[in-house]
Amino acid sequence: MSESTEKIKAELISQQYIASDEIATVVYLAEQLEKPILSEGPAGVGKTELSKAWAAATGRPFIRLQCYEGLDETKALYEWEYAKQMLYTQLLRDKLSQVIEGTSSLTEAADRIASEEEVFFSERFLLPRPLLQALMCDQPVVLLIDEIDRADVEFEAFLLEVLSDFQVTVPELGTIAAKHQPTVFLTSNNTRELSEALKRRCLFIHIDYPTSEAELNIVRLKVPDLAPKLAKQAVEMVQALRQLDLKKSPSISETLDWAKALVKLNAKQLDEKTMANTMTVLLKHETDIIRAKRALSRGKGGRRDPRDFDPDDFSSYRNVYG
């Protein structure tokens, strides 16, 4: 691993983000090649936090565009402040009267007013939204386009120009090019397939649930007040839960919430009562809670080969209850 990539890891860990070698390499290459990063993976595995940590590590402003169904370019780019325009129109009424004074027809009056319309369609009335904010900023920024898979295909197609040329066209003002090219992070929970055109413009990385060792390191970093033995037990239990056929497996963020809850409850060990009382911190669907509790109640016998893991049996994790 190169010295530059090691530096990226160190900068991220200074913001309490533990990056794998692969993540650090992709971030380094994105900076060097000036390409966006597209990260896919389950919800809550640190895709959004990566962009926040990198913004903090580099001291750059952080701008976020949250995607959703129905998002269009006007909501992502800019809006005209019509209320402000109307106010100025009222204040400048006398001046407008002078402009049209002496005209002999409505057409001539309209033409004179039209010649002054750049006054009302200038940057003083422009309300930039996240994409335009990132392009117009006087310093380099980190731009997060979060959950792009939730946006419509049409919006994804619109993004191609932005990500290729880092410029946009405002009909009333013309083309606005980026003062400084932003570092762009796109995230996707993979709820739909993204276009090849979008992927081709990005460096791709899949961020999955961490290994037991990596997740334990995250818990120790983020929740240092949790006793080491209990932290290890908690991570082992979360790793076991993810092997069940759940509607939504617990994410890293939920592991951290659970670890903090155990600290607040002054838990000394991870026993069945503690598990039963705090299960909803990890699992957010009733069917998942029922399945997990059933698996816990059936935990019998000794340790078995992990390849023979039975989703309805936590017996291979019996020692978690130490």
Stockholm file with secondary structure:
# STOCKHOLM 1.0

chainA/1-322         MSESTEKIKAELISQQYIASDEIATVVYLAEQLEKPILSEGPAGVGKTELSKAWAAATGRPFIRLQCYEGLDETKALYEWEYAKQMLYTQLLRDKLSQVIEGTSSLTEAADRIASEEEVFFSERFLLPRPLLQALMCDQPVVLLIDEIDRADVEFEAFLLEVLSDFQVTVPELGTIAAKHQPTVFLTSNNTRELSEALKRRCLFIHIDYPTSEAELNIVRLKVPDLAPKLAKQAVEMVQALRQLDLKKSPSISETLDWAKALVKLNAKQLDEKTMANTMTVLLKHETDIIRAKRALSRGKGGRRDPRDFDPDDFSSYRNVYG
#=GR chainA/1-322 SS CCHHHHHHHHHHHTTTCCCCHHHHHHHHHHHHHTCCEEEECSTTSSHHHHHHHHHHHHTCCEEEEECCTTCCHHHHSEEECHHHHHHHHHHTHHHHHHHTTTCCSHHHHHHHHHTTGGGTSSGGGEEECHHHHHHHCSSCCEEEEETGGGSCHHHHHHHHHHHHHSEEEETTTEEEECSSCCEEEEEECCSSCCCHHHHHTSEEEECCCCCHHHHHHHHHHHCTTSCHHHHHHHHHHHHHHTTSCCSSCCCHHHHHHHHHHHHHTTCCSCCHHHHHHHHHHHCCSHHHHHHHHHHHHTCCSSCCCGGGCCTTCCGGGGGGGC
#=GC SS_cons         CCHHHHHHHHHHHTTTCCCCHHHHHHHHHHHHHTCCEEEECSTTSSHHHHHHHHHHHHTCCEEEEECCTTCCHHHHSEEECHHHHHHHHHHTHHHHHHHTTTCCSHHHHHHHHHTTGGGTSSGGGEEECHHHHHHHCSSCCEEEEETGGGSCHHHHHHHHHHHHHSEEEETTTEEEECSSCCEEEEEECCSSCCCHHHHHTSEEEECCCCCHHHHHHHHHHHCTTSCHHHHHHHHHHHHHHTTSCCSSCCCHHHHHHHHHHHHHTTCCSCCHHHHHHHHHHHCCSHHHHHHHHHHHHTCCSSCCCGGGCCTTCCGGGGGGGC
//
